[in-house]
Amino acid sequence: MPSNKEIRALYGSKAVVSRKGAFVLVHLDRPSKSTIRKRLREFDPGEFFCADCPLCQLLQESGVVVFDDSIFDDEGETS
């Protein structure tokens, strides 16, 4: 599992970092505390990653999951 220093070097000093089990959750969108709690509560690797997806398998092995909803505007469209 990457250290906090390694995570900060990769994602910046303003990234919000939380941990759940063997995973580091990086929140680049600076969510509210309630959003972070919801993400932690709902994060289940068995459901989050697709079993037959090579990219998902690489991400799962890395142990790092990045959340960034800031790319969406209020209507769910990309900016």
N, C-alpha and C positions, 0 to 999 in steps of 0.2 A: 504494500500500500504506500502510495507516495506521501511524503511528509508535507506539512503545511508550507514549508519553505519552497519545496519543489512545485506545489500547486500554485503558490503566489508567483513564482518565476514564470510559469506557463500561462496563467490566466489573469495576472495583474493583482495589484494590492487591494483593489476595490471589490474583487469577487467575494461573494459570500460562500463560505465552505461549511458543509455539514457532513457528518458521517453516519452511515447506517450499515451495521454489520461489516462486511468486507468491502464496502463501496464508499467512495468519496463522491458526494453530490456537490457540484459547483454551480452556483446560481449567478449567472452573469447579468441577469436582468434586475438585480437589486430588489427582490420581491419583499413583500411585507412579512412580518414574523408569522402571521397566520398562514400565508402561502407556503412558507418554508415548512411549517409544522404539517400542513396538508401533504406536501410532497414527500416528506419523511414517512408519514403515516401510510400513504398510499403506495410508496415504492416497494414493489415486489419483483425481484429479478426474474422470477419464473414467468411473470406476466409481462414485464417490461420488454424483455428481449425475445425476439422470434427465434425459435429453435432451429429453423432451416435457413437462417440469414447469415451469410459469412461476415458481414459488417457487424451485425449484432453480436456475434460470437467474439470478434476482436474487441469490441467495446466492453463486453462482459469480462473478458480476460484482463483488460486493462484496469478494471476496478474503478474507473472514473466515468461519471455520468454528468453531462453538462446540460443545464437548463438555461434557455435564453428566449423568453417570450417577447423581448423588446423589439424583435424584428416585425412583429405584427402590430397593426394599428387597432383602433377600437372596434373595427368591424371584422377583424380576423383576417384581413388581407395584408400581404407583405407590403412593406413601404419601399 
